[in-house]
Amino acid sequence: MRDATPATPVFILPSVQVNLRAGDLPPAAENGTCYLTFPLNAL
């Protein structure tokens, strides 16, 4: 019963982004920082 409707993991969207890039972070922004982005209405 408990496994029938598990909650969505908190870091699922960032982990999918990095996994799709084979473990690489996205390119750095102009300020040198890498940012993960996701749609605000996704979860």
N, CA, C and O atoms as a GROMACS GRO file, in nm:
protein
  172
    1MET      N    1   0.082  -0.120   0.000
    1MET     CA    2   0.000   0.000   0.000
    1MET      C    3   0.087   0.126   0.000
    1MET      O    4   0.063   0.219  -0.077
    2ARG      N    5   0.188   0.129   0.087
    2ARG     CA    6   0.274   0.246   0.099
    2ARG      C    7   0.350   0.274  -0.031
    2ARG      O    8   0.372   0.391  -0.065
    3ASP      N    9   0.388   0.171  -0.105
    3ASP     CA   10   0.463   0.188  -0.229
    3ASP      C   11   0.375   0.218  -0.349
    3ASP      O   12   0.426   0.244  -0.458
    4ALA      N   13   0.245   0.216  -0.332
    4ALA     CA   14   0.154   0.240  -0.444
    4ALA      C   15   0.156   0.386  -0.488
    4ALA      O   16   0.143   0.414  -0.608
    5THR      N   17   0.171   0.479  -0.396
    5THR     CA   18   0.171   0.622  -0.431
    5THR      C   19   0.284   0.695  -0.359
    5THR      O   20   0.258   0.774  -0.268
    6PRO      N   21   0.410   0.671  -0.399
    6PRO     CA   22   0.520   0.741  -0.332
    6PRO      C   23   0.523   0.889  -0.373
    6PRO      O   24   0.480   0.925  -0.483
    7ALA      N   25   0.572   0.971  -0.286
    7ALA     CA   26   0.585   1.114  -0.315
    7ALA      C   27   0.699   1.134  -0.416
    7ALA      O   28   0.791   1.053  -0.423
    8THR      N   29   0.691   1.241  -0.491
    8THR     CA   30   0.796   1.274  -0.587
    8THR      C   31   0.920   1.317  -0.511
    8THR      O   32   0.911   1.400  -0.420
    9PRO      N   33   1.037   1.262  -0.545
    9PRO     CA   34   1.159   1.304  -0.476
    9PRO      C   35   1.185   1.454  -0.495
    9PRO      O   36   1.151   1.511  -0.598
   10VAL      N   37   1.244   1.515  -0.395
   10VAL     CA   38   1.265   1.659  -0.395
   10VAL      C   39   1.358   1.702  -0.508
   10VAL      O   40   1.333   1.803  -0.573
   11PHE      N   41   1.464   1.627  -0.532
   11PHE     CA   42   1.566   1.668  -0.629
   11PHE      C   43   1.554   1.594  -0.761
   11PHE      O   44   1.654   1.574  -0.830
   12ILE      N   45   1.435   1.552  -0.799
   12ILE     CA   46   1.419   1.475  -0.922
   12ILE      C   47   1.451   1.558  -1.047
   12ILE      O   48   1.519   1.509  -1.136
   13LEU      N   49   1.404   1.682  -1.055
   13LEU     CA   50   1.430   1.764  -1.175
   13LEU      C   51   1.577   1.800  -1.190
   13LEU      O   52   1.630   1.787  -1.301
   14PRO      N   53   1.646   1.846  -1.087
   14PRO     CA   54   1.789   1.873  -1.104
   14PRO      C   55   1.868   1.746  -1.138
   14PRO      O   56   1.961   1.751  -1.219
   15SER      N   57   1.833   1.634  -1.078
   15SER     CA   58   1.908   1.512  -1.108
   15SER      C   59   1.885   1.465  -1.251
   15SER      O   60   1.978   1.413  -1.313
   16VAL      N   61   1.766   1.483  -1.304
   16VAL     CA   62   1.740   1.446  -1.444
   16VAL      C   63   1.822   1.535  -1.536
   16VAL      O   64   1.877   1.486  -1.635
   17GLN      N   65   1.832   1.664  -1.506
   17GLN     CA   66   1.910   1.755  -1.590
   17GLN      C   67   2.056   1.712  -1.596
   17GLN      O   68   2.116   1.711  -1.703
   18VAL      N   69   2.114   1.678  -1.482
   18VAL     CA   70   2.255   1.638  -1.480
   18VAL      C   71   2.272   1.501  -1.542
   18VAL      O   72   2.370   1.477  -1.612
   19ASN      N   73   2.179   1.410  -1.518
   19ASN     CA   74   2.190   1.276  -1.576
   19ASN      C   75   2.180   1.280  -1.728
   19ASN      O   76   2.249   1.203  -1.796
   20LEU      N   77   2.096   1.366  -1.783
   20LEU     CA   78   2.086   1.378  -1.928
   20LEU      C   79   2.215   1.429  -1.990
   20LEU      O   80   2.243   1.401  -2.106
   21ARG      N   81   2.292   1.503  -1.914
   21ARG     CA   82   2.419   1.555  -1.963
   21ARG      C   83   2.534   1.462  -1.927
   21ARG      O   84   2.650   1.503  -1.934
   22ALA      N   85   2.505   1.339  -1.890
   22ALA     CA   86   2.605   1.238  -1.854
   22ALA      C   87   2.691   1.283  -1.736
   22ALA      O   88   2.811   1.258  -1.734
   23GLY      N   89   2.630   1.350  -1.639
   23GLY     CA   90   2.699   1.391  -1.518
   23GLY      C   91   2.764   1.527  -1.525
   23GLY      O   92   2.818   1.574  -1.425
   24ASP      N   93   2.760   1.591  -1.640
   24ASP     CA   94   2.819   1.725  -1.652
   24ASP      C   95   2.718   1.831  -1.612
   24ASP      O   96   2.598   1.818  -1.638
   25LEU      N   97   2.768   1.936  -1.548
   25LEU     CA   98   2.681   2.048  -1.515
   25LEU      C   99   2.661   2.133  -1.640
   25LEU      O  100   2.741   2.126  -1.733
   26PRO      N  101   2.555   2.214  -1.644
   26PRO     CA  102   2.533   2.303  -1.758
   26PRO      C  103   2.648   2.404  -1.770
   26PRO      O  104   2.723   2.425  -1.675
   27PRO      N  105   2.661   2.466  -1.887
   27PRO     CA  106   2.764   2.567  -1.902
   27PRO      C  107   2.747   2.681  -1.801
   27PRO      O  108   2.635   2.712  -1.760
   28ALA      N  109   2.857   2.740  -1.762
   28ALA     CA  110   2.852   2.849  -1.664
   28ALA      C  111   2.790   2.974  -1.727
   28ALA      O  112   2.805   3.000  -1.846
   29ALA      N  113   2.722   3.049  -1.644
   29ALA     CA  114   2.664   3.178  -1.686
   29ALA      C  115   2.777   3.281  -1.694
   29ALA      O  116   2.893   3.250  -1.669
   30GLU      N  117   2.741   3.402  -1.730
   30GLU     CA  118   2.840   3.510  -1.743
   30GLU      C  119   2.917   3.535  -1.614
   30GLU      O  120   3.032   3.579  -1.617
   31ASN      N  121   2.853   3.507  -1.500
   31ASN     CA  122   2.920   3.531  -1.372
   31ASN      C  123   3.004   3.412  -1.326
   31ASN      O  124   3.064   3.416  -1.219
   32GLY      N  125   3.009   3.306  -1.408
   32GLY     CA  126   3.093   3.190  -1.377
   32GLY      C  127   3.023   3.082  -1.296
   32GLY      O  128   3.086   2.980  -1.264
   33THR      N  129   2.898   3.099  -1.263
   33THR     CA  130   2.824   3.002  -1.184
   33THR      C  131   2.736   2.916  -1.273
   33THR      O  132   2.673   2.966  -1.366
   34CYS      N  133   2.732   2.785  -1.246
   34CYS     CA  134   2.644   2.693  -1.319
   34CYS      C  135   2.508   2.692  -1.249
   34CYS      O  136   2.500   2.679  -1.127
   35TYR      N  137   2.402   2.704  -1.327
   35TYR     CA  138   2.267   2.704  -1.272
   35TYR      C  139   2.186   2.591  -1.333
   35TYR      O  140   2.191   2.568  -1.454
   36LEU      N  141   2.112   2.519  -1.249
   36LEU     CA  142   2.014   2.423  -1.295
   36LEU      C  143   1.881   2.495  -1.302
   36LEU      O  144   1.846   2.567  -1.209
   37THR      N  145   1.807   2.477  -1.409
   37THR     CA  146   1.679   2.544  -1.424
   37THR      C  147   1.568   2.442  -1.437
   37THR      O  148   1.592   2.332  -1.488
   38PHE      N  149   1.450   2.475  -1.394
   38PHE     CA  150   1.335   2.388  -1.410
   38PHE      C  151   1.208   2.473  -1.410
   38PHE      O  152   1.205   2.581  -1.352
   39PRO      N  153   1.104   2.423  -1.475
   39PRO     CA  154   0.979   2.499  -1.478
   39PRO      C  155   0.915   2.506  -1.339
   39PRO      O  156   0.913   2.407  -1.266
   40LEU      N  157   0.866   2.620  -1.304
   40LEU     CA  158   0.808   2.640  -1.171
   40LEU      C  159   0.680   2.562  -1.150
   40LEU      O  160   0.647   2.528  -1.037
   41ASN      N  161   0.607   2.534  -1.255
   41ASN     CA  162   0.481   2.462  -1.240
   41ASN      C  163   0.497   2.311  -1.266
   41ASN      O  164   0.397   2.242  -1.288
   42ALA      N  165   0.619   2.260  -1.265
   42ALA     CA  166   0.642   2.119  -1.296
   42ALA      C  167   0.596   2.026  -1.187
   42ALA      O  168   0.550   1.915  -1.215
   43LEU      N  169   0.606   2.068  -1.064
   43LEU     CA  170   0.564   1.981  -0.954
   43LEU      C  171   0.447   2.042  -0.889
   43LEU      O  172   0.394   1.986  -0.793
   0.00000   0.00000   0.00000
